[in-house]
Amino acid sequence: MTEEIHLRDYLRVINKRRSLVVSVFAVILVLVILGTLAATPQFEGKTQVMIEKVANSNLTDGGRFNSFDPEFYETQFQLIKSQAVARRVIEMLHLDTGNSAAPGLREGRESLLGEEKLKVDESRPLIDVMAEKLAEEITVSPVKNSRLVHISFLSPNPDFAALIANTVAKAYIEQSLNMKMDATRRTLEWMTRKADEERAKLKAKEEEIQAYMRANNLVTVENRMTVLPQKLSEISTALVRVETRRKDKQELYQRISKVSGDIDAAEAMLGLTSNDTLQILRDEILKAEQKIRELSAKYGPKHPVMVKAQGDRDILLSKKAEEINRLIEGAKNEYEFALASEENLRAQLDRTKAEAHNLNEKFIQYEQLKREMETNRQLYDALLLKMKEQSITGETDPVNLWIVEKALKPLYPLKPNKKKNLLLGLIVGLMAGIGLAFFVEYLDNTVKYPEETEKMLGLPTLGLVSLWKEKEGNIDRVVLDQPRSAFAECYKALRTAVMLSSSEGLPGRILVTSATAAAGKTTTALNLATVLAQTGKNVVLIDADLRKPRIHKALKISNDSGLSNWLAGGDVRGLVTEGPLENLSLITSGPIPPNPSELLSGQRMEKLFEKLEQSYDVIICDSPPLMSVADGRILSRMVNGTILVLRARSTTFELASKAVKLLHDVNAPILGTVINALDLKKSDYYYQYYYGSYGIYGEEPEGSGAGTG
């Protein structure tokens, strides 16, 4: 479960690192003040212009217009800051020659060039160098929710700053107009060339159509295309009538032809009886026969009157027969004429159709040529219209530009803003100091205070020992020399914690070790033995550090013989030395052997503990650091409890955890930890993490503080 972090935890970190916070704050504030005082005052010339996009004056364009165009305005801003505008400014003010006498121009020119004048060579003209530098220092700032734009320029000379800002606005307007005029000129040149090309194409197409009409006799092609359909209709109608008449004549002729030998049958044909001549002859014959009948009553058949009357009748019959034959021949002629008329009309219809088809093909090609000519004509007319339109609207600009406010000579410099810089220095310095303090605290992964140590290692904290800052005195003998001091009280509190660390009472065998060297284990062992002896307990202190022993040095006693002699097979006599107190005995390390681990792991070390238990209440054993050698782990299996000494702000939790793991791996009983050399004045009971390297067990530095070993 994650513990809640309170505001006081942050305040503790700041209080603990206050020297770092103050140092960083002071350094940054001083740097800001010095930078502000050393900075050259910069005056700002600011011109306000209005940029407005207007609709194109297009005579043929009726589309909608949108004046809001972010890309358009960004383009204008980049144009203002372009080297083309900067070069025009330099030319207008003669900055490249220095001939102008405007106020502040000479000083401004020098400040504009600066070190760049040293870089000018023959391959790069001065005006290009100045234009590049000037373009970089022009600032364009649009006014929010408006079409107004501020054009600014900074210079140490206030007159020059205002002059450049105003000139940039003028140069920008002139540059925009020149660009529009150049674009118009190029457009007109292109349109002129294109119009000439289209005019030549139109002329060639017109000549092609004329030649085609002459070659195909299409002078009146449109009229002929109108007449031919009507003519086809009339011929078709006449052909129907003639065909009907031919059928009637053919039918009559066929009927008469069948009875051409029988005059009476032919006379009986309905068509023949309608003949007037034949009708008259019929009437005359009837009258002649009636006259014969009348005369036959008076005269005989051979009477001249009768003969004459019969002769007149025969003449009439003969005429009737001739008339019938003539009518038969006429019917035949009429049929043949109707047939010839039908054939003639049909041939005429076929010729007219063929002519219409031929003319239609020619007319299609003619219409195609005509469409091409009209297309060329329309394109040519459109180009002429565009050219006229461009000539009328070419002088107008789609951008309305006005100088709303000219730049005035600034009275006060814009930079440096002393109040603002001082405020920023205060804020940045404070924030940087606090941030660095938290960062350092974040990197600090060393043992500091009980709560975090118990949480990280899972072991109780038996005692805290303050950091030894006194130049005189010996922390190893603090309980002996200063029994009423705060340091002595720390070890007395440790004594109480050790006595209460087990339900069975004070352990008989106690091992004092550490994760790394210089943690204060020897000091802790010596002072713990002293305070236990002060309670009346018979205590023996064994210096089992057979590599870097220090107890004999702290008490200034001989180390000619000791533990190493016993472990090597020596006699117990002379092994125990009297200590500084009556009931405190010592066993020094003796000469340093070549194989400490092998000696400590032998049976003689366990026998020594058993012999000492017969005479002493408590055996305290000082051993080498756990991370350096295996001696501490060997001894930890022979004792009733192990005390792990950790040096505050030196021993990392990583090393401490590994030391605890080493003890757990050999099933060593651990009483708890002692935090040594803790600066209680900076106590904040707060921890972070720090990753450090393992220490190397060796000789302690002199004056290391709260005891070493």
Secondary structure, 3 states (H helix, E strand, C coil): CCCCCCHHHHHHHHHHCHHHHHHHHHHHHHHHHHHHHHCCCEEEEEEEEEEEECCCCCCCCCCCCCCCCHHHHHHHHHHHCCHHHHHHHHHHHCCCCCCCCCCCHHHHHHHHHHHHHHCCECCECHHHHHHHHHHHHEEEEECCCCCEEEEEEEECCHHHHHHHHHHHHHHHHHHHHHHHHHHHHHHHHHHHHHHHHHHHHHHHHHHHHHHHHHHCCCCCHHHHHHHHHHHHHHHHHHHHHHHHHHHHHHHHHHHHHHCCCCHHHHHCCHHHHCCHHHHHHHHHHHHHHHHHHHHHCCCCCCCHHHHHHHHHHHHHHHHHHHHHHHHHHHHHHHHHHHHHHHHHHHHHHHHHHHHHHHHHHHHHHHHHHHHHHHHHHHHHHHHHHHHHHHHHHCCCCCEEEEEEECCCCCCCCCECCHHHHHHHHHHHHHHHHHHHHHHHHHHCCECCCHHHHHHHHCCCEEEEEECCCCCCCCHHHHHHHCCCCHHHHHHHHHHHHHHCCCCCCCCCEEEEEECCCCCCHHHHHHHHHHHHHHCCCCEEEEECCCCCCCHHHHHCCCCCCCHHHHHCCCCCCCCCEECCCCCEEEECCCCCCCCHHHHHCCHHHHHHHHHHHCCCCEEEEECCCCCCCCHHHHHHCCCCEEEEEEECCCCEHHHHHHHHHHHHHCCCCEEEEEEEEECHHHCCCCCCCCCCCCCCCCCCCCCCCCCCC
